[in-house]
Amino acid sequence: MAGGLLAGAVGTVCLDAVHYLKYRRAGGTDTPLAWEFAPVESWEEAPDPGQVAKRVIEGFTQRRLPDSSAWLSSTVAHWAYGSVAGAGYGIVAGSLPRASPVCGVPFGAAVFAGGYVALPIAGLYKPIWQYDAKTVAWDFGAHVAYGTGTAIAFWLLGKLGMRATRRP
C-alpha cells in the first residue's frame, strides 16, 4: 500500500504539471511552487478538493470551518486524494502477476470519469456535456498523466523491491 501511496503522489505531480502548463500557456507567470501552493483566502476561492473536504469535515464535526482553513484543507485534500487513489491502484496492480505501466492510462481515465460523475452530483461541476471540448480534453490529459505517472512510479518501486502487496 505504501508503494501505491507514494506512486499516487508522483502521479499528482504529473497531473499538476499538465495544469501548470495550461496556466502558463494562458499567460500565468508564477513559478511552479508558487502556483501549486498559491494562497486560498476564502472558501469561495477554494478548489474542488477543498470544497469536498469542507463538506466532509463540516458534516462530520457539525461545525463551520473558517476561511483561514481553506488553503490547508484544499492543499491536503488535493494531495491526499491523489495519494489514496494511488494506493487503490497499488492494491489492484500489486495483485497482478506483473504490474505494467500501460495500466496507468485506463486508471487515469477512470479517475477522470469518476470526477465527472461524482462532482456534478455534489454540485461542484456541471455535467460533462456542458463543458467545451478543449476544457474536457485538457482535464482528460491531466488525468491520463496522473494515471501514467502513478503506474510508472509504482512499476519502478516494484523494480526496487517496494511492492504494494508481498507474495510468499
VOPAGU-2260 file (C-alpha; in pm, 1 decimal, decimal comma):
REM VOPAGU-2260
SITE   aa  ch    i         X         Y         Z
SITE  MET   A    0       0,0       0,0       0,0
SITE  ALA   A    1     289,3     236,4      76,1
SITE  GLY   A    2     414,9     196,3    -279,8
SITE  GLY   A    3      74,5     294,3    -414,8
SITE  LEU   A    4      52,3     597,7    -186,2
SITE  LEU   A    5     392,4     718,1    -299,2
SITE  ALA   A    6     312,7     644,0    -663,3
SITE  GLY   A    7     -12,2     840,8    -628,5
SITE  ALA   A    8     183,1    1141,4    -501,4
SITE  VAL   A    9     409,3    1115,6    -807,0
SITE  GLY   A   10     100,5    1093,1   -1025,8
SITE  THR   A   11     -37,2    1406,1    -859,3
SITE  VAL   A   12     279,4    1591,4    -958,8
SITE  CYS   A   13     219,8    1476,5   -1317,6
SITE  LEU   A   14    -143,5    1594,3   -1312,1
SITE  ASP   A   15     -37,7    1929,0   -1170,2
SITE  ALA   A   16     234,2    1962,5   -1435,0
SITE  VAL   A   17     -30,9    1946,3   -1707,3
SITE  HIS   A   18    -250,0    2200,6   -1525,9
SITE  TYR   A   19      53,5    2424,0   -1472,8
SITE  LEU   A   20     136,2    2404,2   -1844,3
SITE  LYS   A   21    -218,3    2516,0   -1923,4
SITE  TYR   A   22    -183,4    2802,1   -1672,7
SITE  ARG   A   23     145,0    2916,0   -1832,3
SITE  ARG   A   24       1,0    2892,2   -2184,4
SITE  ALA   A   25    -278,4    3122,1   -2067,4
SITE  GLY   A   26     -20,0    3381,7   -1956,5
SITE  GLY   A   27      41,6    3282,5   -1594,1
SITE  THR   A   28     379,1    3383,4   -1456,4
SITE  ASP   A   29     404,1    3219,3   -1112,8
SITE  THR   A   30     676,1    2963,0   -1052,7
SITE  PRO   A   31     555,6    2602,2   -1021,7
SITE  LEU   A   32     579,3    2605,8    -640,2
SITE  ALA   A   33     412,0    2946,6    -609,5
SITE  TRP   A   34     133,5    2825,3    -837,8
SITE  GLU   A   35      94,6    2489,3    -661,6
SITE  PHE   A   36      79,9    2640,0    -315,8
SITE  ALA   A   37     -93,0    2968,2    -402,0
SITE  PRO   A   38    -288,6    3122,3    -114,6
SITE  VAL   A   39    -656,9    3042,9     -82,2
SITE  GLU   A   40    -807,6    3328,8     114,3
SITE  SER   A   41   -1165,4    3204,2     144,4
SITE  TRP   A   42   -1387,2    2906,0      78,9
SITE  GLU   A   43   -1532,7    3085,2    -223,9
SITE  GLU   A   44   -1184,4    3064,8    -383,2
SITE  ALA   A   45   -1113,7    2707,8    -273,5
SITE  PRO   A   46   -1062,7    2449,6    -548,3
SITE  ASP   A   47   -1281,9    2143,0    -574,1
SITE  PRO   A   48   -1074,2    1914,7    -344,6
SITE  GLY   A   49   -1102,6    2179,8     -73,8
SITE  GLN   A   50   -1476,3    2212,4    -129,1
SITE  VAL   A   51   -1519,4    1837,6     -86,0
SITE  ALA   A   52   -1300,9    1837,3     226,8
SITE  LYS   A   53   -1500,4    2127,2     370,1
SITE  ARG   A   54   -1827,7    1940,2     321,6
SITE  VAL   A   55   -1691,3    1621,5     476,0
SITE  ILE   A   56   -1531,5    1794,9     775,0
SITE  GLU   A   57   -1829,0    2021,9     841,8
SITE  GLY   A   58   -2070,1    1732,7     803,9
SITE  PHE   A   59   -1872,8    1516,3    1042,4
SITE  THR   A   60   -1798,4    1781,1    1305,3
SITE  GLN   A   61   -2120,7    1979,4    1264,1
SITE  ARG   A   62   -1908,0    2296,7    1282,8
SITE  ARG   A   63   -1838,4    2559,0    1017,4
SITE  LEU   A   64   -1479,7    2586,4     903,4
SITE  PRO   A   65   -1332,4    2936,9     898,6
SITE  ASP   A   66   -1193,8    3085,3     577,8
SITE  SER   A   67    -847,7    3064,8     733,4
SITE  SER   A   68    -857,7    2685,1     693,0
SITE  ALA   A   69    -939,3    2693,9     318,9
SITE  TRP   A   70    -578,1    2681,6     197,1
SITE  LEU   A   71    -459,7    2399,2     422,8
SITE  SER   A   72    -775,2    2193,0     371,9
SITE  SER   A   73    -759,2    2235,7      -5,6
SITE  THR   A   74    -391,1    2150,0     -27,9
SITE  VAL   A   75    -414,5    1846,1     197,2
SITE  ALA   A   76    -728,6    1720,0      21,6
SITE  HIS   A   77    -571,4    1752,2    -324,1
SITE  TRP   A   78    -258,1    1558,3    -230,3
SITE  ALA   A   79    -447,4    1307,2     -15,4
SITE  TYR   A   80    -694,0    1227,5    -293,8
SITE  GLY   A   81    -412,5    1167,9    -541,8
SITE  SER   A   82    -219,6     953,9    -296,3
SITE  VAL   A   83    -518,7     748,3    -178,3
SITE  ALA   A   84    -628,4     682,9    -537,0
SITE  GLY   A   85    -270,4     569,6    -599,9
SITE  ALA   A   86    -296,7     333,1    -304,9
SITE  GLY   A   87    -606,3     183,7    -466,9
SITE  TYR   A   88    -412,1     145,7    -788,5
SITE  GLY   A   89    -130,8     -17,7    -593,2
SITE  ILE   A   90    -363,7    -272,2    -437,6
SITE  VAL   A   91    -507,6    -372,5    -775,7
SITE  ALA   A   92    -183,1    -356,1    -975,2
SITE  GLY   A   93      10,6    -523,1    -694,1
SITE  SER   A   94    -219,8    -822,4    -710,8
SITE  LEU   A   95    -139,9    -877,6   -1078,4
SITE  PRO   A   96     141,2   -1112,7   -1179,0
SITE  ARG   A   97     313,1    -815,4   -1346,5
SITE  ALA   A   98     215,4    -453,4   -1288,5
SITE  SER   A   99     256,6    -278,0   -1622,2
SITE  PRO   A  100     292,8      98,6   -1665,2
SITE  VAL   A  101      42,2      68,0   -1951,5
SITE  CYS   A  102    -230,8      15,5   -1689,2
SITE  GLY   A  103    -193,4     381,9   -1595,4
SITE  VAL   A  104    -383,9     506,8   -1899,1
SITE  PRO   A  105    -713,5     332,3   -1814,5
SITE  PHE   A  106    -657,3     411,6   -1446,6
SITE  GLY   A  107    -622,8     783,4   -1521,5
SITE  ALA   A  108    -928,2     769,7   -1747,7
SITE  ALA   A  109   -1125,2     601,9   -1467,6
SITE  VAL   A  110   -1023,3     871,1   -1216,4
SITE  PHE   A  111   -1125,3    1136,2   -1471,6
SITE  ALA   A  112   -1462,8     968,0   -1529,4
SITE  GLY   A  113   -1522,0     929,1   -1156,6
SITE  GLY   A  114   -1472,7    1300,8   -1106,6
SITE  TYR   A  115   -1720,2    1385,6   -1380,2
SITE  VAL   A  116   -1976,6    1155,4   -1217,2
SITE  ALA   A  117   -1929,3    1249,6    -850,1
SITE  LEU   A  118   -1858,3    1622,8    -873,5
SITE  PRO   A  119   -2173,4    1716,2   -1071,2
SITE  ILE   A  120   -2379,3    1522,4    -815,1
SITE  ALA   A  121   -2207,4    1731,1    -544,4
SITE  GLY   A  122   -2289,2    2049,3    -736,1
SITE  LEU   A  123   -1922,0    2133,2    -789,9
SITE  TYR   A  124   -1907,5    2054,9   -1164,4
SITE  LYS   A  125   -2157,3    2089,4   -1443,2
SITE  PRO   A  126   -2242,0    1771,7   -1635,8
SITE  ILE   A  127   -1955,1    1688,4   -1871,5
SITE  TRP   A  128   -2155,2    1771,6   -2185,9
SITE  GLN   A  129   -2185,5    2133,9   -2068,3
SITE  TYR   A  130   -1807,4    2187,9   -2095,8
SITE  ASP   A  131   -1632,3    2276,7   -2419,3
SITE  ALA   A  132   -1420,4    2007,1   -2581,4
SITE  LYS   A  133   -1092,5    2189,3   -2510,0
SITE  THR   A  134   -1159,4    2204,2   -2133,7
SITE  VAL   A  135   -1253,1    1835,9   -2121,3
SITE  ALA   A  136    -950,1    1741,3   -2333,0
SITE  TRP   A  137    -707,7    1927,8   -2102,6
SITE  ASP   A  138    -865,2    1770,4   -1794,4
SITE  PHE   A  139    -863,9    1425,4   -1952,3
SITE  GLY   A  140    -499,4    1469,8   -2048,8
SITE  ALA   A  141    -410,4    1576,5   -1695,2
SITE  HIS   A  142    -577,9    1267,0   -1553,0
SITE  VAL   A  143    -409,9    1035,6   -1803,9
SITE  ALA   A  144     -78,9    1197,8   -1699,8
SITE  TYR   A  145    -177,2    1128,1   -1337,9
SITE  GLY   A  146    -256,9     763,6   -1410,7
SITE  THR   A  147      53,0     712,8   -1621,3
SITE  GLY   A  148     278,4     881,5   -1364,9
SITE  THR   A  149     124,2     671,0   -1089,8
SITE  ALA   A  150     166,3     348,1   -1287,7
SITE  ILE   A  151     526,0     419,8   -1387,8
SITE  ALA   A  152     619,2     516,0   -1031,5
SITE  PHE   A  153     451,2     202,2    -896,2
SITE  TRP   A  154     627,4     -12,6   -1155,3
SITE  LEU   A  155     964,9     145,4   -1070,3
SITE  LEU   A  156     903,7      98,6    -698,2
SITE  GLY   A  157     827,4    -266,8    -770,3
SITE  LYS   A  158    1158,0    -296,3    -955,5
SITE  LEU   A  159    1326,9    -150,3    -646,5
SITE  GLY   A  160    1157,7    -409,2    -425,8
SITE  MET   A  161     879,6    -191,9    -277,5
SITE  ARG   A  162     553,2    -370,5    -357,8
SITE  ALA   A  163     200,1    -286,5    -256,5
SITE  THR   A  164     149,2    -647,6    -157,2
SITE  ARG   A  165     405,1    -910,8     -71,4
SITE  ARG   A  166     368,3   -1260,6    -201,0
SITE  PRO   A  167     520,2   -1557,5     -17,3
